[in-house]
Amino acid sequence: MSVLLFVVAVALFVIILFAVVEDNKHRIIISTVFAIALALGGVYTFINDATNQKRAEIIYAYDHNQTIICNGIKVNKENFVYDYATQSFLGQDEYRGKTISLRDCEIQ
């Protein structure tokens, strides 16, 4: 889906660039700014995908009864419940009232 959006964006950019801008210097400036914006968008997407992949792996490990480490605390299904809305673990029993964000966790 993101590839299709990228192709459409580039096609629209080229059409607008050649239809509206007649001066070569302005065309170069606009093209450079667009290329930089595309590069920054690609970097952001790459970083965001890596973060989402890590979080998905942690949730998968938790769902399959593996213990994960969050801020030095061993988190498992016996002591914590995962809340999808807040992407955090909510403590039970001895950890009641304790909330741990998913971003603070790693697979053991």
C-alpha positions, -999 to +999 in steps of 0.1 A: +000+000+000+028+025+009+045+017-024+013+026-043+010+059-024+046+066-032+042+060-069+010+082-070+028+110-051+058+110-075+035+109-105+015+139-092+046+157-084+061+153-119+028+163-135+025+195-114+062+203-117+062+203-155+027+219-159+032+248-135+069+256-132+085+270-164+118+283-149+146+257-148+161+271-115+127+268-097+123+233-111+156+222-096+149+238-062+114+222-060+128+188-071+155+190-045+131+199-017+107+171-028+136+146-029+147+155+006+111+152+018+108+117+003+141+107+018+131+119+053+097+101+049+115+069+040+138+071+070+108+078+093+090+048+079+120+025+083+125+035+119+087+032+127+086-002+111+115-014+132+099-002+164+065-018+155+083-051+147+100-051+181+067-044+199+050-072+179+077-096+189+073-087+226+036-091+225+040-124+207+064-137+234+040-126+261+011-143+245+031-175+242+038-176+279+074-164+278+087-141+305+098-107+293+118-081+312+104-046+318+124-021+339+140-050+357+107-067+365+099-101+351+065-098+333+044-128+325+007-138+323+006-148+359+015-114+372+004-090+345-023-084+319-016-067+286-038-038+278-039-033+240-055+002+242-026+017+262+001-008+250+011-014+286+011-042+312-012-039+342-001-056+374-021-082+393-017-097+428+016-085+442+020-060+414-015-045+416-014-008+406+018-012+387+017-001+350+046-008+327+047+006+291+055-018+263+083+004+251+102-004+284+103-041+277+126-066+261+124-103+255+144-124+280 
